[in-house]
Amino acid sequence: MSQDQHSTTGIAGLLEALSAEMSIAAVSCGHLDSALGQLLEHVPIEARMEVMQELHMVDMLAQHITAITDFTAGLAASMAADGAPDIDAALSRITLGDVATRLRETMAAKTA
């Protein structure tokens, strides 16, 4: 195995491990969201709407983590298959448009 192949394999493995850990974090966010929803039942009715809006942030966090997880998994898959990251394909796996847009803009700014 050449140094480049070894490096590519190492990076793909790192991306896979990172994706797996982020997936665990997303599941934990789901559990947190569920627990907070149970607590919401004990909030006075007149304050529930305000609390629900804040709880929505936990759901958004879980979605954001999932988007980054999908992107990272896509990079890992393309690295393993082709030896190079397919950024466009990885970005297409992101279902949250805002996240994909920010990543595209950040990468474009870094290469400009």
C-alpha positions in Angstrom: 0.0 0.0 0.0 1.5 3.4 -1.0 1.7 6.3 1.4 -1.1 8.1 -0.5 -3.4 5.0 -0.3 -2.6 4.6 3.4 -3.3 8.3 4.0 -6.6 8.1 2.0 -7.7 5.0 4.0 -6.8 6.7 7.2 -8.8 9.8 6.3 -11.8 7.7 5.2 -11.7 5.8 8.4 -11.5 9.0 10.4 -14.5 10.4 8.6 -16.4 7.2 9.1 -15.6 7.3 12.9 -16.6 11.0 13.1 -19.9 10.3 11.3 -20.6 7.4 13.7 -20.0 9.6 16.7 -22.1 12.4 15.4 -24.9 9.9 14.7 -24.7 8.9 18.4 -25.0 12.6 19.3 -28.0 13.0 17.1 -29.7 10.1 18.9 -28.9 11.6 22.2 -30.5 14.9 21.0 -33.6 12.9 20.2 -33.7 11.5 23.8 -33.2 14.9 25.2 -36.0 16.3 23.0 -38.3 13.5 24.3 -37.3 14.1 28.0 -37.9 17.9 27.6 -41.3 17.1 25.9 -42.2 15.2 29.0 -41.2 18.1 31.2 -43.3 20.4 29.1 -46.4 18.7 30.4 -45.7 20.2 33.8 -45.3 23.8 32.5 -48.3 26.0 33.1 -50.5 26.2 29.9 -50.0 30.0 29.6 -46.2 29.5 29.3 -46.1 26.4 27.1 -46.0 28.2 23.8 -42.8 30.1 24.8 -41.2 26.9 26.2 -42.2 25.0 23.0 -40.4 27.5 20.8 -37.3 27.0 22.9 -37.7 23.2 22.8 -37.8 23.4 19.0 -34.1 24.5 19.1 -33.3 21.0 20.4 -35.0 19.4 17.4 -33.2 21.8 15.1 -29.9 20.9 16.7 -30.6 17.2 16.1 -31.4 17.9 12.5 -28.2 19.9 12.1 -26.1 17.1 13.6 -27.8 14.7 11.3 -27.0 16.9 8.3 -23.3 17.0 9.2 -23.3 13.3 9.9 -24.7 12.6 6.4 -22.2 14.9 4.8 -19.3 13.3 6.6 -20.5 9.8 5.8 -20.7 10.9 2.1 -17.1 12.2 2.2 -16.0 8.9 3.8 -17.7 6.8 1.2 -16.3 8.7 -1.7 -12.8 8.6 -0.1 -13.0 4.9 0.3 -14.3 4.3 -3.2 -12.4 6.9 -5.2 -9.5 7.9 -3.0 -10.7 11.5 -3.1 -13.7 13.3 -1.5 -16.7 14.0 -3.7 -17.8 17.1 -2.0 -20.8 17.8 -4.4 -22.1 14.3 -3.8 -21.6 14.6 0.0 -23.4 18.0 0.0 -26.3 16.5 -1.9 -26.9 14.1 1.0 -27.7 17.1 3.3 -31.5 17.6 3.6 -31.2 20.9 5.4 -30.7 23.5 2.7 -29.3 26.1 5.0 -26.5 23.8 6.2 -25.6 22.8 2.7 -25.6 26.4 1.6 -23.3 27.5 4.5 -20.9 24.6 3.8 -20.8 25.5 0.1 -20.1 29.2 0.9 -17.5 28.4 3.5 -15.6 26.0 1.1 -15.9 28.5 -1.8 -14.4 31.2 0.5 -11.5 29.0 1.5 -10.6 28.1 -2.0 -10.9 31.7 -3.3 
